[in-house]
């Protein structure tokens, strides 16, 4: 037993040295004042909450992340369901297709959307050819819609995989039992399949929502003049003015929000678990 | 079960691949730094130059010429940002590096901290040919002494597509012109934004008096844009796809796009535009001070400057080098004294001002 625990130590060391320690260094920065002699200060945090537009941007970012998460669930659930319960062959191929986009960099994918979505671009010309739109102008690129599309594309595989995992664990005989007891397909889905796969949905939602809050590449490249989100503000602090202290403070405010939302979701997850267990006992 | 195995093996493969990539990347870096520290040839004097990569001084022909002329060896160390150069100078660069290339954003700090030698301009034969305008800029001076030599300059002004715009543009107010709504590309950069709005409002761009008015002016401009651009590549694509007709642009990129046959016109508007300069500085206690002077003198010579601008380099400070070009090139690339004198050169700003300007720009973008 002890030996097995020791096997964890390389991973724990890497996690500690390259994630936990830097996190505390950034926490330290977030309480430092700018200038030659750095002193302890709360100014960075006060500045964030005293300027209305930072809060406005944060709220905008949260709304955007919620939209992305919901779209991901809507797209991913049917796909995961079909992969887990309907088809037998080709699952590996589908999984591979979902994972392939991970092999290209996020930046490259964002730029691909730039080519694909622009007025007179690939998608516009295609829609024009098949007669869905009359001009080759779509007006999607450089709006927040474009950023949301790209974010959904980047994050929905997490959702598919987590939902697929929970559906795969779901015993087919339970579904059969529900059917044989006279439940209509919709009722089976609502009362049996959906509750039992909700841990997958919630895990997927966390995996999509959290990185979405901190995203800055897609909104900046595709979002146009309204592409500002809290992630781009942090990026500009670090890269434009070397404002590490304020940048770190915003990052920690964001982290606090993430932890709160995660806490909320895991609470949800636990109640789901107890609820799904209680009828069985 | 087999699918979970497949996923596991795919994840493992991704991990292995990314590890390999990381390792090869590290290997590449090591090789580079080894080149810099190669100690095999001790016979020749070594001049250590810090510059951007592919930025004039590290051209193979230039290096060979200078090395033969003065029987020495030039070693380039590259910087990725001005901040990095400042850090290099502060942490062991003094007494080790010879020549460095700071700009206005760090130059006053470097001079103040005593990281640069005072420049004796009588040792530079070509100093007299530098345009007068550069003698008036304050960033390379302290107590009337000169600490860095201007090398090349450029501007951030207005460029437009002559196929889409059928008038001669000569005013910065084109960026606020409703006629081009949706076809304008403003730059996503707090310094460029604040300075451009200040020029349009007739305020002093280096020291604007009314930041609220600037904020309003920028908010007013915002809905007219197709998008804000940040990298030169973004601009090129927008321009090539005819998604934009007019916008802020750098002189250097506009010139090379024009050379490549794009229908681009670049103007320094009558109200003025943003200018920048790169300076050569000789590092405090440089090991080869005399050779450093020779190097800087060669860098500002007509010979080098003319050759580089013809090859697509930025605007020369040497008036002789500019005069050697034909009228049309000078006018098209805005290299002449007339354009130069319209520019407001980016001034040095302390952290507080930078923070304030950046916050103003964030607020405009968040609207």
Interface residues (C-beta under 8 A of the other chain):
Chain A: X34 X35 X51 X53 X54 X56 X57 X60 X91 X92 X95 X96 X99 X102 X103 X114 X118 X119 X120 X121 X142 X161 X168 X220 X221 X224 X225 X227 X228 X232 X233 X236 X237 X240 X241 X242 X243 X246
Chain B: X3 X6 X7 X10 X14 X83 X186 X188 X189 X190 X222 X223 X225 X226 X227 X228 X230 X234 X237 X241 X242 X243 X351 X352 X354 X355 X358 X359 X362 X363 X365 X366 X367
